[in-house]
Amino acid sequence: MFVHGLSMSADSNVALNASSSLEETFCFEGKIKSVSWLDNGKPLDFVQDNNIATIKTVPFGYGESYVVRIAEIIVE
């Protein structure tokens, strides 16, 4: 999954519009087993209800920014 437009997390005294989470909801045919970032392997929380999946992404840490981040979706 390619994720665009992630915000940055930071202390509110340091950065404006700091955010702590973002959800991506989409149709997905297979049963999801796990989701994780490809760049650091950290797992992402997700919920799947029939063919609708919601993946809870996390923002970049303070001082980090990438144009696109990629999450790997493992299916059963």
All heavy atoms as a GROMACS GRO file, in nm:
protein
  585
    1MET      N    1   0.085  -0.116   0.000
    1MET     CA    2   0.000   0.000   0.000
    1MET      C    3   0.090   0.123   0.000
    1MET      O    4   0.179   0.135   0.083
    1MET     CB    5  -0.089  -0.002   0.125
    1MET     CG    6  -0.176   0.119   0.138
    1MET     SD    7  -0.289   0.111   0.279
    1MET     CE    8  -0.183   0.168   0.408
    2PHE      N    9   0.070   0.211  -0.095
    2PHE     CA   10   0.144   0.337  -0.101
    2PHE      C   11   0.066   0.441  -0.023
    2PHE      O   12  -0.053   0.461  -0.048
    2PHE     CB   13   0.160   0.382  -0.246
    2PHE     CG   14   0.247   0.290  -0.327
    2PHE    CD1   15   0.192   0.184  -0.397
    2PHE    CD2   16   0.384   0.310  -0.329
    2PHE    CE1   17   0.273   0.099  -0.471
    2PHE    CE2   18   0.466   0.225  -0.402
    2PHE     CZ   19   0.410   0.119  -0.473
    3VAL      N   20   0.131   0.507   0.070
    3VAL     CA   21   0.064   0.607   0.155
    3VAL      C   22   0.125   0.744   0.126
    3VAL      O   23   0.245   0.765   0.143
    3VAL     CB   24   0.081   0.572   0.305
    3VAL    CG1   25   0.006   0.672   0.391
    3VAL    CG2   26   0.030   0.431   0.333
    4HIS      N   27   0.040   0.837   0.082
    4HIS     CA   28   0.081   0.974   0.051
    4HIS      C   29   0.023   1.068   0.155
    4HIS      O   30  -0.082   1.043   0.213
    4HIS     CB   31   0.025   1.017  -0.085
    4HIS     CG   32   0.068   0.932  -0.198
    4HIS    ND1   33   0.181   0.960  -0.271
    4HIS    CD2   34   0.017   0.818  -0.250
    4HIS    CE1   35   0.195   0.868  -0.364
    4HIS    NE2   36   0.097   0.781  -0.352
    5GLY      N   37   0.089   1.179   0.178
    5GLY     CA   38   0.033   1.286   0.261
    5GLY      C   39   0.033   1.259   0.410
    5GLY      O   40  -0.052   1.313   0.480
    6LEU      N   41   0.125   1.177   0.459
    6LEU     CA   42   0.133   1.156   0.603
    6LEU      C   43   0.177   1.283   0.672
    6LEU      O   44   0.263   1.356   0.623
    6LEU     CB   45   0.233   1.044   0.636
    6LEU     CG   46   0.184   0.902   0.619
    6LEU    CD1   47   0.297   0.804   0.647
    6LEU    CD2   48   0.067   0.873   0.709
    7SER      N   49   0.122   1.307   0.788
    7SER     CA   50   0.161   1.424   0.865
    7SER      C   51   0.282   1.390   0.951
    7SER      O   52   0.335   1.279   0.947
    7SER     CB   53   0.044   1.469   0.951
    7SER     OG   54   0.007   1.364   1.038
    8MET      N   55   0.324   1.485   1.032
    8MET     CA   56   0.438   1.465   1.120
    8MET      C   57   0.389   1.469   1.264
    8MET      O   58   0.304   1.550   1.300
    8MET     CB   59   0.540   1.577   1.097
    8MET     CG   60   0.659   1.571   1.188
    8MET     SD   61   0.773   1.709   1.164
    8MET     CE   62   0.671   1.848   1.207
    9SER      N   63   0.441   1.383   1.349
    9SER     CA   64   0.407   1.389   1.491
    9SER      C   65   0.515   1.469   1.562
    9SER      O   66   0.633   1.457   1.532
    9SER     CB   67   0.397   1.249   1.551
    9SER     OG   68   0.522   1.186   1.550
   10ALA      N   69   0.472   1.553   1.653
   10ALA     CA   70   0.567   1.633   1.729
   10ALA      C   71   0.495   1.695   1.847
   10ALA      O   72   0.372   1.702   1.851
   10ALA     CB   73   0.627   1.743   1.642
   11ASP      N   74   0.571   1.742   1.940
   11ASP     CA   75   0.518   1.815   2.053
   11ASP      C   76   0.449   1.941   1.999
   11ASP      O   77   0.503   2.007   1.910
   11ASP     CB   78   0.633   1.852   2.147
   11ASP     CG   79   0.583   1.921   2.272
   11ASP    OD1   80   0.538   2.038   2.261
   11ASP    OD2   81   0.589   1.858   2.379
   12SER      N   82   0.333   1.975   2.052
   12SER     CA   83   0.258   2.091   2.001
   12SER      C   84   0.333   2.222   2.023
   12SER      O   85   0.301   2.323   1.961
   12SER     CB   86   0.120   2.096   2.065
   12SER     OG   87   0.133   2.108   2.207
   13ASN      N   88   0.433   2.224   2.111
   13ASN     CA   89   0.514   2.344   2.132
   13ASN      C   90   0.622   2.359   2.024
   13ASN      O   91   0.685   2.463   2.015
   13ASN     CB   92   0.582   2.340   2.269
   13ASN     CG   93   0.481   2.347   2.380
   13ASN    OD1   94   0.391   2.430   2.378
   13ASN    ND2   95   0.493   2.259   2.477
   14VAL      N   96   0.643   2.254   1.945
   14VAL     CA   97   0.749   2.255   1.845
   14VAL      C   98   0.694   2.266   1.703
   14VAL      O   99   0.753   2.333   1.619
   14VAL     CB  100   0.835   2.126   1.857
   14VAL    CG1  101   0.940   2.120   1.748
   14VAL    CG2  102   0.897   2.116   1.994
   15ALA      N  103   0.582   2.204   1.675
   15ALA     CA  104   0.531   2.200   1.538
   15ALA      C  105   0.381   2.230   1.534
   15ALA      O  106   0.308   2.192   1.625
   15ALA     CB  107   0.556   2.062   1.477
   16LEU      N  108   0.339   2.298   1.430
   16LEU     CA  109   0.198   2.323   1.408
   16LEU      C  110   0.133   2.202   1.343
   16LEU      O  111   0.196   2.131   1.266
   16LEU     CB  112   0.179   2.445   1.318
   16LEU     CG  113   0.231   2.577   1.373
   16LEU    CD1  114   0.217   2.686   1.267
   16LEU    CD2  115   0.156   2.617   1.499
   17ASN      N  116   0.007   2.178   1.371
   17ASN     CA  117  -0.071   2.072   1.309
   17ASN      C  118  -0.009   1.934   1.329
   17ASN      O  119  -0.016   1.850   1.240
   17ASN     CB  120  -0.091   2.099   1.160
   17ASN     CG  121  -0.166   2.227   1.136
   17ASN    OD1  122  -0.252   2.266   1.214
   17ASN    ND2  123  -0.132   2.297   1.030
   18ALA      N  124   0.054   1.911   1.442
   18ALA     CA  125   0.109   1.778   1.470
   18ALA      C  126  -0.006   1.681   1.488
   18ALA      O  127  -0.104   1.711   1.553
   18ALA     CB  128   0.197   1.782   1.595
   19SER      N  129   0.006   1.564   1.428
   19SER     CA  130  -0.100   1.465   1.430
   19SER      C  131  -0.045   1.333   1.482
   19SER      O  132   0.073   1.305   1.470
   19SER     CB  133  -0.154   1.447   1.288
   19SER     OG  134  -0.248   1.343   1.285
   20SER      N  135  -0.134   1.249   1.538
   20SER     CA  136  -0.086   1.124   1.594
   20SER      C  137  -0.130   1.001   1.514
   20SER      O  138  -0.074   0.895   1.531
   20SER     CB  139  -0.132   1.110   1.738
   20SER     OG  140  -0.273   1.110   1.744
   21SER      N  141  -0.231   1.012   1.430
   21SER     CA  142  -0.272   0.895   1.352
   21SER      C  143  -0.352   0.937   1.229
   21SER      O  144  -0.400   1.047   1.219
   21SER     CB  145  -0.356   0.801   1.438
   21SER     OG  146  -0.480   0.861   1.470
   22LEU      N  147  -0.363   0.842   1.139
   22LEU     CA  148  -0.436   0.863   1.015
   22LEU      C  149  -0.491   0.727   0.974
   22LEU      O  150  -0.423   0.627   0.989
   22LEU     CB  151  -0.342   0.917   0.907
   22LEU     CG  152  -0.398   0.936   0.767
   22LEU    CD1  153  -0.497   1.052   0.766
   22LEU    CD2  154  -0.288   0.962   0.669
   23GLU      N  155  -0.613   0.724   0.926
   23GLU     CA  156  -0.672   0.597   0.884
   23GLU      C  157  -0.692   0.596   0.734
   23GLU      O  158  -0.735   0.695   0.676
   23GLU     CB  159  -0.806   0.574   0.954
   23GLU     CG  160  -0.792   0.553   1.102
   23GLU     CD  161  -0.926   0.519   1.168
   23GLU    OE1  162  -1.033   0.533   1.104
   23GLU    OE2  163  -0.923   0.479   1.284
   24GLU      N  164  -0.660   0.484   0.673
   24GLU     CA  165  -0.684   0.461   0.531
   24GLU      C  166  -0.788   0.350   0.521
   24GLU      O  167  -0.765   0.239   0.572
   24GLU     CB  168  -0.556   0.418   0.460
   24GLU     CG  169  -0.445   0.520   0.463
   24GLU     CD  170  -0.471   0.637   0.370
   24GLU    OE1  171  -0.548   0.621   0.273
   24GLU    OE2  172  -0.415   0.744   0.396
   25THR      N  173  -0.902   0.376   0.458
   25THR     CA  174  -1.009   0.278   0.444
   25THR      C  175  -1.029   0.250   0.295
   25THR      O  176  -1.035   0.342   0.214
   25THR     CB  177  -1.140   0.328   0.507
   25THR    OG1  178  -1.115   0.353   0.646
   25THR    CG2  179  -1.251   0.227   0.495
   26PHE      N  180  -1.040   0.120   0.261
   26PHE     CA  181  -1.052   0.082   0.121
   26PHE      C  182  -1.110  -0.059   0.111
   26PHE      O  183  -1.114  -0.133   0.210
   26PHE     CB  184  -0.916   0.089   0.051
   26PHE     CG  185  -0.807   0.013   0.122
   26PHE    CD1  186  -0.779  -0.118   0.091
   26PHE    CD2  187  -0.735   0.074   0.223
   26PHE    CE1  188  -0.679  -0.188   0.158
   26PHE    CE2  189  -0.634   0.006   0.290
   26PHE     CZ  190  -0.607  -0.126   0.257
   27CYS      N  191  -1.154  -0.096  -0.009
   27CYS     CA  192  -1.202  -0.232  -0.034
   27CYS      C  193  -1.082  -0.324  -0.052
   27CYS      O  194  -0.985  -0.287  -0.118
   27CYS     CB  195  -1.288  -0.237  -0.161
   27CYS     SG  196  -1.444  -0.153  -0.144
   28PHE      N  197  -1.090  -0.443   0.008
   28PHE     CA  198  -0.981  -0.539  -0.001
   28PHE      C  199  -1.042  -0.679  -0.001
   28PHE      O  200  -1.112  -0.717   0.093
   28PHE     CB  201  -0.884  -0.522   0.116
   28PHE     CG  202  -0.754  -0.594   0.097
   28PHE    CD1  203  -0.653  -0.536   0.023
   28PHE    CD2  204  -0.734  -0.720   0.152
   28PHE    CE1  205  -0.532  -0.602   0.005
   28PHE    CE2  206  -0.614  -0.786   0.134
   28PHE     CZ  207  -0.513  -0.727   0.060
   29GLU      N  208  -1.017  -0.756  -0.105
   29GLU     CA  209  -1.080  -0.887  -0.123
   29GLU      C  210  -1.027  -0.995  -0.030
   29GLU      O  211  -1.101  -1.076   0.020
   29GLU     CB  212  -1.064  -0.932  -0.269
   29GLU     CG  213  -1.139  -0.847  -0.368
   29GLU     CD  214  -1.289  -0.855  -0.354
   29GLU    OE1  215  -1.342  -0.963  -0.324
   29GLU    OE2  216  -1.354  -0.751  -0.372
   30GLY      N  217  -0.895  -1.001  -0.007
   30GLY     CA  218  -0.837  -1.107   0.075
   30GLY      C  219  -0.852  -1.081   0.224
   30GLY      O  220  -0.888  -0.971   0.266
   31LYS      N  221  -0.822  -1.183   0.305
   31LYS     CA  222  -0.825  -1.167   0.450
   31LYS      C  223  -0.686  -1.124   0.496
   31LYS      O  224  -0.588  -1.196   0.479
   31LYS     CB  225  -0.866  -1.298   0.518
   31LYS     CG  226  -0.866  -1.288   0.669
   31LYS     CD  227  -0.968  -1.381   0.729
   31LYS     CE  228  -0.961  -1.382   0.881
   31LYS     NZ  229  -0.981  -1.256   0.943
   32ILE      N  230  -0.678  -1.007   0.557
   32ILE     CA  231  -0.549  -0.952   0.600
   32ILE      C  232  -0.500  -1.023   0.726
   32ILE      O  233  -0.574  -1.039   0.823
   32ILE     CB  234  -0.560  -0.801   0.626
   32ILE    CG1  235  -0.596  -0.728   0.497
   32ILE    CG2  236  -0.430  -0.746   0.684
   32ILE    CD1  237  -0.623  -0.581   0.514
   33LYS      N  238  -0.374  -1.064   0.721
   33LYS     CA  239  -0.310  -1.129   0.837
   33LYS      C  240  -0.229  -1.026   0.916
   33LYS      O  241  -0.233  -1.025   1.039
   33LYS     CB  242  -0.219  -1.241   0.788
   33LYS     CG  243  -0.150  -1.317   0.896
   33LYS     CD  244  -0.067  -1.430   0.838
   33LYS     CE  245   0.006  -1.506   0.946
   33LYS     NZ  246   0.088  -1.614   0.890
   34SER      N  247  -0.154  -0.940   0.846
   34SER     CA  248  -0.074  -0.837   0.913
   34SER      C  249  -0.041  -0.724   0.817
   34SER      O  250  -0.047  -0.740   0.696
   34SER     CB  251   0.055  -0.897   0.970
   34SER     OG  252   0.139  -0.939   0.865
   35VAL      N  253  -0.005  -0.609   0.875
   35VAL     CA  254   0.036  -0.492   0.798
   35VAL      C  255   0.156  -0.430   0.870
   35VAL      O  256   0.154  -0.417   0.992
   35VAL     CB  257  -0.077  -0.388   0.788
   35VAL    CG1  258  -0.034  -0.269   0.704
   35VAL    CG2  259  -0.204  -0.448   0.732
   36SER      N  260   0.259  -0.395   0.793
   36SER     CA  261   0.376  -0.330   0.854
   36SER      C  262   0.442  -0.238   0.754
   36SER      O  263   0.429  -0.254   0.633
   36SER     CB  264   0.475  -0.435   0.904
   36SER     OG  265   0.521  -0.512   0.796
   37TRP      N  266   0.517  -0.139   0.807
   37TRP     CA  267   0.594  -0.050   0.721
   37TRP      C  268   0.711  -0.126   0.662
   37TRP      O  269   0.777  -0.203   0.732
   37TRP     CB  270   0.649   0.069   0.799
   37TRP     CG  271   0.550   0.170   0.844
   37TRP    CD1  272   0.530   0.214   0.971
   37TRP    CD2  273   0.458   0.246   0.763
   37TRP    NE1  274   0.432   0.310   0.974
   37TRP    CE2  275   0.386   0.331   0.848
   37TRP    CE3  276   0.430   0.248   0.627
   37TRP    CZ2  277   0.288   0.418   0.800
   37TRP    CZ3  278   0.332   0.334   0.581
   37TRP    CH2  279   0.263   0.419   0.666
   38LEU      N  280   0.739  -0.104   0.534
   38LEU     CA  281   0.855  -0.169   0.471
   38LEU      C  282   0.987  -0.106   0.516
   38LEU      O  283   1.089  -0.174   0.522
   38LEU     CB  284   0.845  -0.162   0.319
   38LEU     CG  285   0.758  -0.266   0.251
   38LEU    CD1  286   0.764  -0.248   0.100
   38LEU    CD2  287   0.799  -0.405   0.288
   39ASP      N  288   0.988   0.023   0.548
   39ASP     CA  289   1.115   0.089   0.580
   39ASP      C  290   1.171   0.052   0.717
   39ASP      O  291   1.291   0.049   0.736
   39ASP     CB  292   1.105   0.241   0.565
   39ASP     CG  293   0.996   0.304   0.650
   39ASP    OD1  294   0.933   0.233   0.731
   39ASP    OD2  295   0.973   0.425   0.634
   40ASN      N  296   1.084   0.021   0.814
   40ASN     CA  297   1.137  -0.012   0.947
   40ASN      C  298   1.075  -0.139   1.008
   40ASN      O  299   1.112  -0.178   1.118
   40ASN     CB  300   1.121   0.106   1.043
   40ASN     CG  301   0.977   0.144   1.068
   40ASN    OD1  302   0.884   0.072   1.032
   40ASN    ND2  303   0.956   0.259   1.129
   41GLY      N  304   0.980  -0.201   0.939
   41GLY     CA  305   0.920  -0.326   0.985
   41GLY      C  306   0.820  -0.313   1.098
   41GLY      O  307   0.767  -0.412   1.146
   42LYS      N  308   0.791  -0.190   1.142
   42LYS     CA  309   0.697  -0.173   1.253
   42LYS      C  310   0.556  -0.207   1.208
   42LYS      O  311   0.511  -0.166   1.102
   42LYS     CB  312   0.702  -0.030   1.306
   42LYS     CG  313   0.830   0.000   1.380
   42LYS     CD  314   0.826   0.136   1.443
   42LYS     CE  315   0.957   0.162   1.517
   42LYS     NZ  316   0.956   0.293   1.580
   43PRO      N  317   0.483  -0.283   1.292
   43PRO     CA  318   0.347  -0.323   1.256
   43PRO      C  319   0.249  -0.206   1.265
   43PRO      O  320   0.271  -0.111   1.341
   43PRO     CB  321   0.313  -0.430   1.360
   43PRO     CG  322   0.400  -0.400   1.476
   43PRO     CD  323   0.525  -0.338   1.421
   44LEU      N  324   0.143  -0.216   1.185
   44LEU     CA  325   0.036  -0.117   1.188
   44LEU      C  326  -0.093  -0.186   1.230
   44LEU      O  327  -0.119  -0.300   1.191
   44LEU     CB  328   0.017  -0.056   1.049
   44LEU     CG  329   0.134   0.024   0.995
   44LEU    CD1  330   0.111   0.059   0.848
   44LEU    CD2  331   0.156   0.148   1.077
   45ASP      N  332  -0.172  -0.118   1.311
   45ASP     CA  333  -0.302  -0.171   1.350
   45ASP      C  334  -0.397  -0.165   1.232
   45ASP      O  335  -0.389  -0.073   1.148
   45ASP     CB  336  -0.360  -0.090   1.466
   45ASP     CG  337  -0.282  -0.106   1.595
   45ASP    OD1  338  -0.220  -0.213   1.613
   45ASP    OD2  339  -0.283  -0.013   1.678
   46PHE      N  340  -0.487  -0.261   1.225
   46PHE     CA  341  -0.586  -0.262   1.117
   46PHE      C  342  -0.713  -0.329   1.166
   46PHE      O  343  -0.713  -0.404   1.263
   46PHE     CB  344  -0.533  -0.333   0.992
   46PHE     CG  345  -0.514  -0.481   1.010
   46PHE    CD1  346  -0.615  -0.570   0.978
   46PHE    CD2  347  -0.395  -0.531   1.061
   46PHE    CE1  348  -0.597  -0.707   0.995
   46PHE    CE2  349  -0.375  -0.666   1.078
   46PHE     CZ  350  -0.477  -0.755   1.046
   47VAL      N  351  -0.822  -0.299   1.097
   47VAL     CA  352  -0.952  -0.362   1.121
   47VAL      C  353  -1.006  -0.400   0.985
   47VAL      O  354  -0.997  -0.322   0.890
   47VAL     CB  355  -1.050  -0.264   1.190
   47VAL    CG1  356  -1.187  -0.325   1.205
   47VAL    CG2  357  -0.996  -0.218   1.324
   48GLN      N  358  -1.062  -0.520   0.976
   48GLN     CA  359  -1.121  -0.563   0.849
   48GLN      C  360  -1.261  -0.616   0.877
   48GLN      O  361  -1.280  -0.702   0.962
   48GLN     CB  362  -1.036  -0.669   0.783
   48GLN     CG  363  -1.083  -0.705   0.644
   48GLN     CD  364  -0.988  -0.796   0.570
   48GLN    OE1  365  -0.904  -0.862   0.630
   48GLN    NE2  366  -1.001  -0.801   0.439
   49ASP      N  367  -1.359  -0.561   0.805
   49ASP     CA  368  -1.497  -0.604   0.816
   49ASP      C  369  -1.543  -0.644   0.677
   49ASP      O  370  -1.567  -0.558   0.592
   49ASP     CB  371  -1.583  -0.491   0.873
   49ASP     CG  372  -1.726  -0.533   0.898
   49ASP    OD1  373  -1.754  -0.654   0.907
   49ASP    OD2  374  -1.812  -0.444   0.910
   50ASN      N  375  -1.551  -0.775   0.655
   50ASN     CA  376  -1.580  -0.830   0.522
   50ASN      C  377  -1.477  -0.779   0.422
   50ASN      O  378  -1.360  -0.806   0.437
   50ASN     CB  379  -1.723  -0.801   0.480
   50ASN     CG  380  -1.823  -0.872   0.569
   50ASN    OD1  381  -1.805  -0.987   0.607
   50ASN    ND2  382  -1.930  -0.802   0.606
   51ASN      N  383  -1.518  -0.703   0.321
   51ASN     CA  384  -1.425  -0.655   0.219
   51ASN      C  385  -1.379  -0.511   0.241
   51ASN      O  386  -1.320  -0.450   0.153
   51ASN     CB  387  -1.488  -0.665   0.080
   51ASN     CG  388  -1.503  -0.809   0.036
   51ASN    OD1  389  -1.435  -0.898   0.087
   51ASN    ND2  390  -1.591  -0.834  -0.059
   52ILE      N  391  -1.406  -0.455   0.359
   52ILE     CA  392  -1.363  -0.320   0.392
   52ILE      C  393  -1.252  -0.326   0.495
   52ILE      O  394  -1.269  -0.381   0.603
   52ILE     CB  395  -1.480  -0.234   0.446
   52ILE    CG1  396  -1.597  -0.232   0.348
   52ILE    CG2  397  -1.432  -0.093   0.480
   52ILE    CD1  398  -1.566  -0.168   0.214
   53ALA      N  399  -1.136  -0.270   0.460
   53ALA     CA  400  -1.021  -0.269   0.550
   53ALA      C  401  -0.989  -0.126   0.590
   53ALA      O  402  -0.997  -0.035   0.508
   53ALA     CB  403  -0.900  -0.331   0.482
   54THR      N  404  -0.954  -0.108   0.716
   54THR     CA  405  -0.908   0.021   0.766
   54THR      C  406  -0.772  -0.001   0.831
   54THR      O  407  -0.760  -0.080   0.924
   54THR     CB  408  -1.006   0.081   0.869
   54THR    OG1  409  -1.133   0.099   0.805
   54THR    CG2  410  -0.956   0.214   0.921
   55ILE      N  411  -0.672   0.066   0.778
   55ILE     CA  412  -0.537   0.055   0.832
   55ILE      C  413  -0.503   0.186   0.901
   55ILE      O  414  -0.520   0.294   0.845
   55ILE     CB  415  -0.435   0.025   0.721
   55ILE    CG1  416  -0.468  -0.113   0.661
   55ILE    CG2  417  -0.293   0.029   0.774
   55ILE    CD1  418  -0.382  -0.154   0.546
   56LYS      N  419  -0.459   0.176   1.025
   56LYS     CA  420  -0.426   0.293   1.106
   56LYS      C  421  -0.277   0.321   1.091
   56LYS      O  422  -0.194   0.257   1.154
   56LYS     CB  423  -0.464   0.268   1.251
   56LYS     CG  424  -0.613   0.245   1.265
   56LYS     CD  425  -0.653   0.208   1.405
   56LYS     CE  426  -0.803   0.179   1.407
   56LYS     NZ  427  -0.850   0.138   1.535
   57THR      N  428  -0.246   0.417   1.004
   57THR     CA  429  -0.106   0.453   0.982
   57THR      C  430  -0.060   0.547   1.093
   57THR      O  431  -0.141   0.598   1.170
   57THR     CB  432  -0.088   0.520   0.846
   57THR    OG1  433  -0.166   0.640   0.843
   57THR    CG2  434  -0.130   0.428   0.734
   58VAL      N  435   0.068   0.567   1.102
   58VAL     CA  436   0.124   0.659   1.201
   58VAL      C  437   0.203   0.766   1.128
   58VAL      O  438   0.262   0.740   1.023
   58VAL     CB  439   0.214   0.586   1.302
   58VAL    CG1  440   0.132   0.494   1.390
   58VAL    CG2  441   0.322   0.506   1.233
   59PRO      N  442   0.203   0.887   1.180
   59PRO     CA  443   0.275   0.995   1.112
   59PRO      C  444   0.426   0.980   1.125
   59PRO      O  445   0.476   0.901   1.204
   59PRO     CB  446   0.226   1.120   1.185
   59PRO     CG  447   0.177   1.072   1.316
   59PRO     CD  448   0.133   0.932   1.298
   60PHE      N  449   0.497   1.060   1.048
   60PHE     CA  450   0.642   1.064   1.057
   60PHE      C  451   0.682   1.122   1.191
   60PHE      O  452   0.610   1.205   1.248
   60PHE     CB  453   0.700   1.155   0.947
   60PHE     CG  454   0.679   1.103   0.810
   60PHE    CD1  455   0.594   1.168   0.722
   60PHE    CD2  456   0.745   0.990   0.766
   60PHE    CE1  457   0.575   1.122   0.593
   60PHE    CE2  458   0.727   0.942   0.638
   60PHE     CZ  459   0.642   1.008   0.552
   61GLY      N  460   0.799   1.083   1.240
   61GLY     CA  461   0.854   1.145   1.359
   61GLY      C  462   0.902   1.285   1.327
   61GLY      O  463   0.926   1.320   1.211
   62TYR      N  464   0.919   1.366   1.429
   62TYR     CA  465   0.965   1.503   1.410
   62TYR      C  466   1.098   1.505   1.335
   62TYR      O  467   1.191   1.433   1.370
   62TYR     CB  468   0.980   1.573   1.545
   62TYR     CG  469   1.023   1.716   1.533
   62TYR    CD1  470   0.936   1.812   1.483
   62TYR    CD2  471   1.150   1.755   1.569
   62TYR    CE1  472   0.975   1.944   1.470
   62TYR    CE2  473   1.191   1.887   1.557
   62TYR     CZ  474   1.103   1.981   1.507
   62TYR     OH  475   1.142   2.111   1.495
   63GLY      N  476   1.107   1.586   1.230
   63GLY     CA  477   1.229   1.598   1.151
   63GLY      C  478   1.239   1.499   1.037
   63GLY      O  479   1.332   1.504   0.958
   64GLU      N  480   1.144   1.405   1.024
   64GLU     CA  481   1.144   1.309   0.914
   64GLU      C  482   1.034   1.346   0.816
   64GLU      O  483   0.930   1.396   0.855
   64GLU     CB  484   1.116   1.168   0.964
   64GLU     CG  485   1.219   1.112   1.057
   64GLU     CD  486   1.180   0.973   1.107
   64GLU    OE1  487   1.060   0.940   1.107
   64GLU    OE2  488   1.270   0.900   1.148
   65SER      N  489   1.057   1.317   0.690
   65SER     CA  490   0.953   1.338   0.590
   65SER      C  491   0.992   1.263   0.463
   65SER      O  492   1.104   1.277   0.415
   65SER     CB  493   0.936   1.486   0.559
   65SER     OG  494   0.833   1.502   0.464
   66TYR      N  495   0.900   1.185   0.413
   66TYR     CA  496   0.918   1.113   0.288
   66TYR      C  497   0.800   1.147   0.198
   66TYR      O  498   0.691   1.177   0.246
   66TYR     CB  499   0.921   0.961   0.312
   66TYR     CG  500   1.024   0.918   0.413
   66TYR    CD1  501   0.988   0.883   0.542
   66TYR    CD2  502   1.159   0.912   0.380
   66TYR    CE1  503   1.082   0.842   0.635
   66TYR    CE2  504   1.254   0.872   0.472
   66TYR     CZ  505   1.215   0.838   0.599
   66TYR     OH  506   1.307   0.798   0.691
   67VAL      N  507   0.821   1.141   0.070
   67VAL     CA  508   0.711   1.171  -0.022
   67VAL      C  509   0.606   1.061  -0.015
   67VAL      O  510   0.487   1.087  -0.007
   67VAL     CB  511   0.765   1.185  -0.167
   67VAL    CG1  512   0.651   1.201  -0.265
   67VAL    CG2  513   0.862   1.301  -0.176
   68VAL      N  514   0.652   0.936  -0.015
   68VAL     CA  515   0.562   0.821  -0.012
   68VAL      C  516   0.618   0.722   0.089
   68VAL      O  517   0.738   0.701   0.100
   68VAL     CB  518   0.554   0.752  -0.151
   68VAL    CG1  519   0.469   0.628  -0.144
   68VAL    CG2  520   0.502   0.848  -0.255
   69ARG      N  521   0.528   0.660   0.164
   69ARG     CA  522   0.568   0.552   0.254
   69ARG      C  523   0.493   0.428   0.212
   69ARG      O  524   0.378   0.435   0.168
   69ARG     CB  525   0.534   0.590   0.398
   69ARG     CG  526   0.615   0.512   0.497
   69ARG     CD  527   0.618   0.579   0.631
   69ARG     NE  528   0.710   0.506   0.717
   69ARG     CZ  529   0.708   0.513   0.846
   69ARG    NH1  530   0.622   0.591   0.907
   69ARG    NH2  531   0.794   0.444   0.917
   70ILE      N  532   0.556   0.313   0.225
   70ILE     CA  533   0.495   0.188   0.176
   70ILE      C  534   0.471   0.093   0.292
   70ILE      O  535   0.560   0.066   0.372
   70ILE     CB  536   0.585   0.121   0.071
   70ILE    CG1  537   0.610   0.217  -0.046
   70ILE    CG2  538   0.522  -0.009   0.022
   70ILE    CD1  539   0.712   0.169  -0.145
   71ALA      N  540   0.348   0.043   0.298
   71ALA     CA  541   0.311  -0.058   0.397
   71ALA      C  542   0.290  -0.191   0.325
   71ALA      O  543   0.231  -0.196   0.217
   71ALA     CB  544   0.184  -0.019   0.472
   72GLU      N  545   0.341  -0.297   0.384
   72GLU     CA  546   0.324  -0.432   0.327
   72GLU      C  547   0.202  -0.496   0.393
   72GLU      O  548   0.193  -0.503   0.515
   72GLU     CB  549   0.448  -0.514   0.355
   72GLU     CG  550   0.438  -0.656   0.302
   72GLU     CD  551   0.564  -0.738   0.329
   72GLU    OE1  552   0.625  -0.719   0.435
   72GLU    OE2  553   0.597  -0.818   0.242
   73ILE      N  554   0.111  -0.545   0.310
   73ILE     CA  555  -0.008  -0.614   0.358
   73ILE      C  556   0.011  -0.764   0.332
   73ILE      O  557   0.026  -0.806   0.217
   73ILE     CB  558  -0.136  -0.564   0.285
   73ILE    CG1  559  -0.153  -0.414   0.309
   73ILE    CG2  560  -0.258  -0.643   0.331
   73ILE    CD1  561  -0.263  -0.352   0.227
   74ILE      N  562   0.011  -0.842   0.438
   74ILE     CA  563   0.024  -0.987   0.428
   74ILE      C  564  -0.116  -1.047   0.440
   74ILE      O  565  -0.190  -1.014   0.533
   74ILE     CB  566   0.114  -1.044   0.540
   74ILE    CG1  567   0.251  -0.978   0.540
   74ILE    CG2  568   0.124  -1.196   0.529
   74ILE    CD1  569   0.334  -1.007   0.417
   75VAL      N  570  -0.152  -1.133   0.346
   75VAL     CA  571  -0.283  -1.196   0.348
   75VAL      C  572  -0.270  -1.343   0.388
   75VAL      O  573  -0.165  -1.405   0.373
   75VAL     CB  574  -0.355  -1.186   0.211
   75VAL    CG1  575  -0.386  -1.042   0.179
   75VAL    CG2  576  -0.273  -1.248   0.101
   76GLU      N  577  -0.380  -1.397   0.442
   76GLU     CA  578  -0.382  -1.538   0.482
   76GLU      C  579  -0.400  -1.628   0.363
   76GLU      O  580  -0.453  -1.593   0.262
   76GLU     CB  581  -0.493  -1.562   0.583
   76GLU     CG  582  -0.466  -1.494   0.714
   76GLU     CD  583  -0.572  -1.526   0.818
   76GLU    OE1  584  -0.672  -1.593   0.789
   76GLU    OE2  585  -0.553  -1.481   0.932
   0.00000   0.00000   0.00000
